[in-house]
Amino acid sequence: MRLSIIIPYYNSEEWVGTLLDALLDQDLPQSDYEIQVVDDGSTEEPQTVRRYVSQYPNVLYQRQANAGVSAARNAGMQRARGDWVFFCDSDDRVRPQALGKMIALAERNELDMLFWNFLRVGPDDKPLVLRSDFDAVSPVQTGYDYLVHPPADFSPSVSRYLVRRAFLERHTLSFAEGIFYEEDSMFRLDVMAAAQRVAHVDVDFYFYVQRESSVLHASKRRSYDRYAPCMEAYLSKLTRMMDNPDVPQFVKPRLQQWRDIDTFYMLKYLFLYSPVSSTKTWYPRLQAIQALPLDVKGGKAIRLTRRCMNRPRLWTGLCRVFHILPASLRQQMK
């Protein structure tokens, strides 16, 4: 079997049919690939998935107690039989008639990973012009080279690439369980550190549908506190890599850049969505993992904000003022 597609699923009845239709409309015989749907303890009956399972032998379903997206992906990997693995989310979209060409490119270039273009769209957006140059393949790089000099826009999403299953197994790579935010970023660091042959093809293939009901958007409206430990785990991993003598020196400025950016956003979201006491609690923890102080870089407003963040009493004081403002004014400032 050439390909295993792994889909973590949770209450996506409204959207999963659109994804499955596109995944079943590929330039591969259906006997050459499988679609592993891993239900992470949905509270709704997955009627659409069950209908596809009954109609298509290559659509497989397994259910587990709710343990998070990382555990669902790991469960899918354990059952995967394909030479290649592709992770996608149940409420996103993909391009039909493309995966066979992607696999052929990856095999011809003897790659560990093949990246493609990843577009962010709204729920009703339909891209009018798609880049489709299957011959536009970047030079092969190591994973570390790709991290520092990506040939195209680069983000941590695991839906941006095809990865060889034997490569994942050889390096015993899996998702950190118990992490429900930044799990893609942590996995990216592991796979790119191990990868020796990586390339990118200029084809618009994956469409990340941004919805207000997404996990992060919903959590912001409640509290950012439950996400902060996941951020801490990711920032700690970056620090360990920066301190690791086996990591090439040319990679470490990029790791520093990511650590600064994510620390900046962590403090920003704590400021906006959590009480002052939470922000105060997180300062010594961020200092302990060397995430503070931040490098003062960027435009004028960003530099000023980073300077404020580097002074705990000032930043928590501003946070206190923000939270006593009228709700309407706070909403405008967000």
C-alpha positions in Angstrom: 0.0 0.0 0.0 1.4 3.4 -1.0 -0.4 5.8 1.4 -2.1 6.1 4.7 -4.1 9.2 5.4 -4.7 9.8 9.1 -7.7 12.0 10.2 -8.2 12.7 13.9 -12.0 13.2 14.3 -14.1 14.9 16.9 -17.7 15.9 16.3 -17.1 17.0 12.7 -20.3 15.6 11.2 -21.0 18.9 9.4 -17.7 19.0 7.5 -16.1 15.5 7.2 -18.1 14.5 4.1 -16.5 17.3 2.0 -13.0 16.2 3.1 -13.7 12.5 2.4 -15.1 13.2 -1.0 -11.9 15.0 -2.0 -9.7 12.3 -0.5 -11.6 9.6 -2.4 -11.2 11.6 -5.7 -7.5 11.2 -6.0 -5.2 10.0 -8.8 -4.5 6.7 -7.1 -6.5 3.4 -7.2 -8.4 3.2 -3.9 -6.6 -0.1 -3.3 -3.4 1.8 -3.1 -4.3 4.0 -0.1 -6.3 3.9 3.1 -8.1 6.7 5.0 -7.8 6.1 8.8 -10.4 8.1 10.7 -9.6 8.0 14.4 -12.6 9.1 16.5 -11.3 10.8 19.6 -14.3 10.2 21.8 -16.9 12.2 19.9 -20.1 12.9 21.8 -22.1 12.9 18.6 -22.8 9.8 16.4 -20.4 9.9 13.4 -23.1 9.0 10.9 -21.3 10.4 7.8 -18.1 8.5 8.6 -20.0 5.3 9.1 -21.7 5.7 5.8 -18.4 6.1 4.0 -16.9 3.1 5.8 -19.8 1.0 4.6 -19.4 2.2 1.0 -15.6 2.4 0.6 -13.3 -0.5 1.7 -10.3 1.9 2.1 -12.1 4.2 4.6 -11.4 2.7 8.1 -12.8 3.8 11.4 -11.6 3.3 15.0 -12.8 4.9 18.2 -10.9 5.7 21.3 -11.7 7.4 24.6 -11.1 11.2 24.4 -7.3 11.7 24.7 -6.6 14.5 22.3 -5.4 15.0 18.7 -1.9 13.7 19.4 -3.1 10.4 20.8 -5.5 10.1 17.8 -2.7 10.6 15.3 -0.5 8.2 17.1 -3.2 5.6 17.1 -3.6 6.1 13.3 0.2 5.7 12.8 0.2 2.4 14.7 -2.4 1.0 12.3 -1.0 2.6 9.2 0.1 0.3 6.4 1.1 2.8 3.6 4.6 3.7 2.5 3.7 7.3 3.0 1.7 9.1 5.7 -0.4 12.3 5.4 -2.2 13.9 8.4 -5.2 16.0 7.8 -8.0 17.5 10.0 -11.6 16.5 9.6 -12.9 20.0 9.0 -10.4 21.1 6.3 -10.3 20.6 2.5 -7.8 19.1 0.1 -7.4 19.2 -3.7 -8.6 16.3 -5.7 -6.4 14.4 -8.2 -3.1 15.3 -6.7 -1.8 12.7 -4.1 -0.6 10.2 -6.7 1.6 12.9 -8.3 2.9 13.9 -4.9 3.9 10.4 -4.0 5.6 10.0 -7.4 7.6 13.2 -6.8 8.6 12.1 -3.3 9.7 8.6 -4.5 11.6 9.9 -7.6 13.6 12.3 -5.4 14.1 9.7 -2.6 12.6 12.1 0.0 11.9 11.7 3.7 9.3 14.5 3.4 7.6 16.5 0.6 6.0 19.8 1.4 3.2 21.5 -0.6 1.4 24.8 -0.5 -1.0 25.3 2.4 -3.7 27.9 2.1 -5.9 29.5 4.8 -9.5 30.0 3.7 -12.8 31.0 5.2 -15.6 28.5 5.5 -17.1 29.7 2.2 -14.0 30.7 0.3 -13.2 29.0 -3.0 -9.7 29.8 -4.4 -10.1 30.9 -8.0 -6.6 30.3 -9.3 -4.6 27.4 -7.9 -0.8 26.9 -8.4 -0.4 23.6 -10.1 3.3 23.3 -11.1 4.2 19.7 -10.3 7.5 20.2 -12.0 8.4 23.1 -9.7 10.3 21.1 -7.0 12.8 22.8 -4.8 16.4 21.5 -4.4 16.6 18.7 -1.8 17.7 19.9 1.6 18.3 18.5 5.0 15.6 19.1 7.6 17.8 21.6 9.4 18.5 23.5 6.2 14.8 23.6 5.4 14.1 25.1 8.9 16.5 27.9 8.3 16.0 28.5 4.6 12.6 27.2 3.6 11.9 27.6 -0.1 8.3 28.6 0.5 6.0 29.9 3.3 6.6 27.6 6.3 4.4 26.8 9.3 4.3 23.9 11.8 1.1 22.3 10.5 1.5 18.5 9.9 -0.9 18.9 7.1 1.7 20.7 5.0 3.6 17.5 4.0 3.8 13.9 3.0 6.3 11.9 5.2 7.7 8.4 4.6 6.4 5.9 7.2 9.7 4.0 7.4 11.4 7.2 8.3 9.0 7.9 11.2 9.5 4.3 12.4 13.2 4.3 12.1 13.5 7.4 14.3 10.6 6.4 16.5 8.8 9.7 15.9 5.4 10.3 17.4 3.2 13.1 18.8 3.6 14.3 22.4 0.4 13.2 24.1 -1.3 15.3 26.7 -0.4 18.3 24.5 -3.4 19.8 22.7 -1.8 23.0 21.4 1.6 23.4 19.7 1.6 19.6 19.2 2.3 20.2 15.5 5.2 22.5 16.3 6.8 20.0 18.7 6.4 17.2 16.1 7.9 19.5 13.4 11.1 20.0 15.5 11.6 16.2 15.8 11.0 15.3 12.2 13.0 18.1 10.8 15.9 17.3 13.1 16.0 13.8 11.7 15.1 14.4 8.0 18.0 14.2 5.5 16.0 14.7 2.3 13.3 17.3 2.2 11.8 19.3 -0.7 8.8 21.5 -1.6 6.5 21.4 -4.7 4.6 24.5 -5.8 1.2 23.1 -5.8 -1.8 24.4 -3.8 -3.1 21.3 -2.2 -4.3 21.8 1.4 -6.9 24.3 2.5 -7.0 25.1 6.2 -10.6 26.3 6.9 -10.5 28.9 9.6 -13.7 28.8 11.7 -14.7 30.7 14.8 -15.6 27.4 16.4 -12.0 26.1 16.2 -10.4 24.9 19.4 -8.2 27.9 19.8 -10.8 30.6 18.9 -13.2 29.0 21.3 -10.7 28.8 24.1 -9.7 32.4 23.8 -13.2 33.4 24.6 -13.0 31.4 27.8 -9.5 31.5 29.1 -6.0 31.1 27.7 -4.8 29.4 30.9 -5.4 25.9 29.8 -3.2 26.5 26.7 -0.3 28.1 28.6 1.2 24.7 29.8 1.2 23.5 26.2 3.1 26.6 25.2 5.5 26.1 28.1 6.2 22.5 26.9 7.0 23.8 23.4 9.2 26.7 24.6 11.0 24.3 26.9 11.7 22.0 23.9 13.1 25.0 21.9 15.4 25.8 24.8 16.7 22.2 25.1 17.5 22.2 21.4 19.3 25.5 21.7 21.4 24.1 24.5 22.0 20.8 22.7 25.6 20.7 21.2 24.4 18.2 18.5 22.1 20.9 17.0 24.1 22.9 14.4 24.9 26.4 15.3 23.3 27.9 12.2 19.9 26.5 13.3 19.9 28.1 16.8 19.1 31.7 15.7 16.0 30.4 14.1 15.0 28.5 17.2 15.6 31.7 19.2 13.4 33.6 16.8 10.6 31.1 17.3 11.0 31.1 21.0 10.7 34.9 21.2 7.7 34.9 18.9 5.8 32.3 20.8 6.7 33.8 24.2 5.5 37.2 22.9 2.1 35.6 21.9 1.8 33.7 25.1 2.1 36.9 27.1 -0.2 38.7 24.8 -2.9 36.1 25.1 -2.5 35.8 28.8 -2.9 39.6 28.9 -6.1 39.5 26.8 -7.9 36.4 28.1 -6.6 35.5 31.6 -6.7 37.3 35.0 -3.7 39.3 36.2 -2.8 36.7 38.7 -2.2 34.2 35.9 0.2 36.5 34.1 2.1 37.0 37.3 2.3 33.3 37.9 3.8 32.6 34.5 6.7 35.1 34.6 9.0 33.0 36.8 8.1 29.9 34.8 9.0 31.6 31.5 12.3 32.9 33.1 13.1 29.4 34.3 13.0 28.0 30.8 15.0 31.0 29.4 12.1 32.3 27.4 12.6 35.7 28.9 13.9 38.3 28.4 12.8 38.7 24.8 15.0 40.1 22.1 13.8 43.6 21.4 13.3 43.4 17.6 10.7 44.3 15.0 8.7 47.4 14.3 8.4 50.3 16.7 5.2 49.0 18.3 6.5 45.5 18.6 9.8 46.7 20.2 7.9 48.8 22.7 5.6 45.9 23.6 8.6 43.5 24.0 10.3 46.0 26.3 7.2 46.2 28.4 6.9 42.4 28.5 10.6 42.2 29.7 9.5 44.1 32.8 7.1 41.9 34.8 5.7 44.6 37.1 5.1 47.0 34.2 3.3 44.3 32.1 1.2 43.0 34.9 0.3 46.6 35.8 -0.9 47.2 32.3 -2.8 44.0 32.4 -4.5 45.1 35.6 -5.5 48.4 34.0 -6.8 46.5 30.9 -9.1 44.3 32.9 -10.8 47.1 34.8 -11.7 48.9 31.5 -15.4 48.6 30.3 -16.0 45.3 28.4 -16.9 47.2 25.2 -13.5 49.1 25.2 -11.6 45.9 25.9 -13.3 44.3 23.0 -12.2 47.1 20.7 -8.6 46.9 21.9 -8.5 43.1 21.1 
